[in-house]
Amino acid sequence: MAFDLNAYETVAERLQRAHSDHADLRIITEIVDIVRDPQTLRPLQYIVKASVYYGDLLKAVDYAEEMVGSSPVNKYSALENCSTSAAGRALSMAGYLGVDPNSKKPTRPTRNEMEKVERAKSADTKPALVVKVPTPEETAKAASLIPTVADITTKAELKTLYNENASILEVRVDGVTLLDAINKRLVQL
C-alpha cells in the first residue's frame, strides 16, 4: 500500500482539538541541545523537549530532533519545525492521537513526523554531510594570513589572496575566518 500523507493529522489540528477540550492547556517547549559545525558554529541539529500541561498538571513530555537543511523547510526553519514536532509528539502522548481516515484506527505519528520519515528515506540516497576539520598546518596558515589582510591596499590583491587560499577561507581562528577578514577589508576599500 502506498504511503499517504493525508492519512495523518497535522500538529495544528491536534493542538486545536486539545485547546477545545482544555481551556487551561499549556505547551512549554525548550531547546535541549544544538549541535553546531565546529568551524562555522552554524547549527546542524536541534533537539527540543515539549511538555503538555492542563493547568499546573504535567500531562505528557516528548522530544523531537531536526537536522538543518534536511528539507526545504529545515533550510531556514529547522528550530521552528523541531518545536512543532516536539509539541505534536507530546500531544499524542497526552492522548491526542490522530485517526487514520482509511482504517479509523488511532495513529500516533503526526503528518510532520511522517514527512520526516519520507525525508529520511530519500536522504539514504544522498551523500552524508562531511564536516572538514582543518589540519594544524591549515590553521597556522590562516592564523598568519588573517592579520595581514588589513595591510592590503587594492581589490586585486584581495582577489589574489582569496584565490590562492581558497582551501582555508573558512578556517576559524579566534572566531574569525580568512574570508571574514577579506570581506571586511573589501568593504573598507
C-alpha positions as CSV (number, residue, x, y, z in Angstrom):
1,M,0.0,0.0,0.0
2,A,1.4,3.4,-0.9
3,F,2.3,6.0,1.7
4,D,-0.4,8.7,2.1
5,L,0.4,11.9,4.0
6,N,-3.3,12.8,4.0
7,A,-3.8,9.9,6.4
8,Y,-2.1,11.8,9.1
9,E,-3.3,14.8,11.2
10,T,-1.2,17.9,11.4
11,V,0.1,19.2,14.7
12,A,-2.1,22.3,14.3
13,E,-5.2,20.1,14.1
14,R,-4.2,18.2,17.3
15,L,-3.5,21.4,19.0
16,Q,-6.9,22.8,18.1
17,R,-8.7,19.7,19.4
18,A,-6.7,19.8,22.7
19,H,-7.4,23.5,23.2
20,S,-11.1,22.9,22.6
21,D,-11.1,20.2,25.3
22,H,-8.8,22.0,27.8
23,A,-9.1,25.8,28.2
24,D,-6.1,25.7,30.6
25,L,-3.8,23.8,28.1
26,R,-0.2,24.9,28.1
27,I,2.6,23.6,26.0
28,I,6.1,24.6,27.0
29,T,9.0,23.8,24.6
30,E,12.6,24.1,25.4
31,I,15.8,23.6,23.4
32,V,17.6,20.6,24.8
33,D,20.6,20.7,22.5
34,I,22.0,22.5,19.5
35,V,24.8,20.6,17.6
36,R,27.0,23.1,15.8
37,D,29.5,22.9,13.0
38,P,32.9,23.1,14.7
39,Q,34.3,25.6,12.1
40,T,31.4,27.9,11.3
41,L,29.5,27.4,14.6
42,R,26.3,27.3,12.5
43,P,23.6,24.9,13.9
44,L,23.5,21.4,12.3
45,Q,20.9,19.8,14.5
46,Y,18.3,20.9,17.1
47,I,16.7,18.8,19.9
48,V,13.6,20.2,21.5
49,K,11.6,19.0,24.5
50,A,7.8,19.7,24.8
51,S,5.8,19.5,27.9
52,V,2.0,19.5,27.9
53,Y,0.2,20.8,31.0
54,Y,-3.5,21.0,31.9
55,G,-3.3,24.0,34.2
56,D,-0.4,23.1,36.6
57,L,-0.7,19.3,36.0
58,L,2.1,17.9,33.8
59,K,0.3,15.5,31.4
60,A,3.0,14.5,28.9
61,V,6.5,15.1,27.7
62,D,8.2,14.2,24.4
63,Y,11.2,15.2,22.3
64,A,12.0,15.8,18.6
65,E,15.1,16.5,16.5
66,E,15.6,18.1,13.2
67,M,18.7,18.4,11.0
68,V,19.3,21.8,9.4
69,G,19.0,21.6,5.7
70,S,17.4,18.1,5.7
71,S,14.4,19.5,3.8
72,P,13.4,22.8,2.2
73,V,11.7,24.0,5.3
74,N,14.6,22.9,7.5
75,K,17.0,25.0,5.5
76,Y,15.6,28.1,7.2
77,S,13.2,27.0,9.9
78,A,14.6,23.8,11.5
79,L,14.2,25.1,15.0
80,E,10.6,26.1,14.5
81,N,9.9,22.7,12.8
82,C,11.6,20.9,15.7
83,S,9.5,22.7,18.2
84,T,6.3,21.9,16.3
85,S,7.2,18.3,16.0
86,A,8.0,18.0,19.8
87,A,4.6,19.6,20.6
88,G,2.8,17.2,18.3
89,R,4.6,14.2,19.8
90,A,3.8,15.4,23.4
91,L,0.1,16.0,22.4
92,S,-0.1,12.4,21.2
93,M,1.4,11.2,24.5
94,A,-1.4,13.2,26.2
95,G,-4.0,11.3,24.3
96,Y,-4.4,13.4,21.2
97,L,-3.7,10.7,18.6
98,G,-4.7,11.2,15.0
99,V,-7.1,8.9,13.2
100,D,-6.3,7.1,10.0
101,P,-9.1,8.0,7.6
102,N,-9.0,4.6,6.0
103,S,-8.9,2.3,9.0
104,K,-10.5,4.7,11.5
105,K,-7.8,3.5,14.0
106,P,-5.8,5.8,16.2
107,T,-2.4,6.7,14.8
108,R,0.4,8.3,16.9
109,P,2.6,10.0,14.3
110,T,1.7,13.4,13.0
111,R,1.9,14.5,9.4
112,N,5.1,16.4,10.3
113,E,6.7,13.2,11.6
114,M,5.7,11.2,8.6
115,E,7.2,13.9,6.3
116,K,10.4,13.5,8.3
117,V,10.3,9.7,7.6
118,E,9.9,10.4,3.9
119,R,12.9,12.8,4.0
120,A,15.0,10.2,5.8
121,K,14.1,7.6,3.1
122,S,15.2,9.9,0.3
123,A,18.2,11.1,2.3
124,D,19.5,7.5,2.3
125,T,20.4,8.0,-1.4
126,K,22.2,11.4,-0.7
127,P,25.8,11.7,0.4
128,A,26.2,12.4,4.1
129,L,27.3,15.9,5.3
130,V,31.0,15.9,5.7
131,V,32.5,18.4,8.1
132,K,36.1,19.2,7.2
133,V,38.3,19.7,10.2
134,P,41.3,21.8,9.3
135,T,44.8,20.4,9.8
136,P,47.2,22.2,12.2
137,E,49.1,23.5,9.2
138,E,45.9,25.0,7.6
139,T,45.0,26.6,10.9
140,A,48.5,28.0,11.3
141,K,48.5,29.4,7.7
142,A,45.1,31.0,8.2
143,A,46.3,32.5,11.6
144,S,49.3,34.0,9.9
145,L,47.3,35.5,6.9
146,I,44.3,37.0,8.8
147,P,46.3,39.9,10.4
148,T,48.0,40.7,7.0
149,V,44.6,41.4,5.3
150,A,44.3,44.8,6.9
151,D,47.5,45.9,5.1
152,I,46.2,45.1,1.6
153,T,45.6,48.2,-0.4
154,T,43.9,47.0,-3.6
155,K,40.9,44.8,-4.5
156,A,43.2,43.0,-6.9
157,E,45.5,42.0,-4.1
158,L,42.5,40.8,-2.1
159,K,41.3,38.7,-5.0
160,T,44.7,37.1,-5.4
161,L,44.8,36.3,-1.7
162,Y,41.3,34.8,-1.9
163,N,42.1,32.7,-5.0
164,E,45.5,31.4,-3.6
165,N,43.9,30.4,-0.3
166,A,40.5,29.1,-1.3
167,S,41.0,25.9,0.7
168,I,41.4,27.7,4.0
169,L,38.9,30.6,3.7
170,E,36.6,29.1,6.2
171,V,39.2,28.0,8.8
172,R,38.2,29.8,12.0
173,V,40.9,31.3,14.2
174,D,39.8,33.1,17.4
175,G,36.3,33.4,16.0
176,V,37.4,34.9,12.6
177,T,37.9,33.3,9.2
178,L,40.2,34.5,6.4
179,L,37.0,35.0,4.4
180,D,35.6,37.3,7.1
181,A,38.8,39.4,7.1
182,I,38.8,39.6,3.3
183,N,35.2,40.7,3.2
184,K,35.7,43.3,5.9
185,R,38.7,44.7,4.0
186,L,36.8,44.7,0.7
187,V,34.1,46.9,2.2
188,Q,36.8,49.3,3.5
189,L,38.4,49.6,0.1
